[in-house]
Amino acid sequence: MIDSFGDQIVCTFFNNDIVDKYNKMISVGKCYLFINGSIKPANKKYTAIKNDYQVNIAKEGEVRDTEDDDNIKNPNEVYSFSTIKDIKSFTNDMRLDFIGVIVSIGDPDEINLKSGR
């Protein structure tokens, strides 16, 4: 997510019901009001966004449409995009932003993590 100051924050939805409920509603470039979310320290291991916190939305959370804010910057002005070709020059611990086009989608797979979850 991005605000009118150009600051970004990760927003994660937990619980399949809430993901299904809002997945079709939320669109890029529109403004929303997020209700009953919680703020937690960001897990920098999984994001390139330079914010120390993230927003989590669980089953009690709610998302509502709101009026557009013309002061919100274009996301292209905030992200530092790299090309997929440039990925080979990055080190393993670097975070990056890139845009790609999905050309096919397969069935989901289950993976086993080292933690056993």
GIJOQUI-V509610 format. One record per pair of residues at least 4 apart in sequence whose ideal C-beta (glycine too) atoms are under 6 Angstrom apart, sorted by the first residue. I is the first residue (numbers start at 1). J is the second residue. Records with the same first field share a line. If there is no record, write none. Layout:
I=J / J
This chain:
1=9 / 11
2=8 / 75 / 78
3=7
4=69 / 71 / 72
6=73 / 78
8=49
9=51 / 55
10=47 / 49 / 54
11=55
12=56
13=18 / 19 / 57
14=58
15=58 / 59
18=59
19=23
22=26 / 63
31=66 / 68 / 69
32=63
33=64 / 66
34=63
35=62
36=60 / 61 / 62
37=55 / 57 / 61
38=56
39=53
40=54 / 56
42=51 / 52 / 53 / 54
48=95 / 96 / 97
57=61
73=77 / 78
75=79
79=97
80=97
81=97 / 98
82=86 / 96 / 98
90=94
113=117
